[in-house]
Amino acid sequence: MEKGDFFLCVSYSGKSIPSAAQLLQMKRRNVRTVLITAAKDVTGFQMVLTFPDREHYYDKKMATFYSQTAIFYLLNCIFAILYRTK
């Protein structure tokens, strides 16, 4: 990755993300980093978009639907903003 690139990471739990060393390398290369997650304690990204962690309120079938819908909504909002600005 190089200057001007944009790194978008999606991880519901916040556990499957790049290491601190990888994020630091991206920062040195002026790569913008954004994380979409339900975790509240994730650091190292320039921006973290969070949504409520509600999977434990629902049964297993509904929980997956909830998290996928929340993530798709945020991705659609990002796409709409990018499309609107171009």
Buried (B, 14 or more C-beta within 10 A) or exposed (E): BEEEEEBBBBBBEBEEBBEEEBBEEBBEEEBBBBBBBBBEEBEBBBEBBBBEBEBEEEEEEEBEEBBEEBBEEBBEEBEEEEEEEE
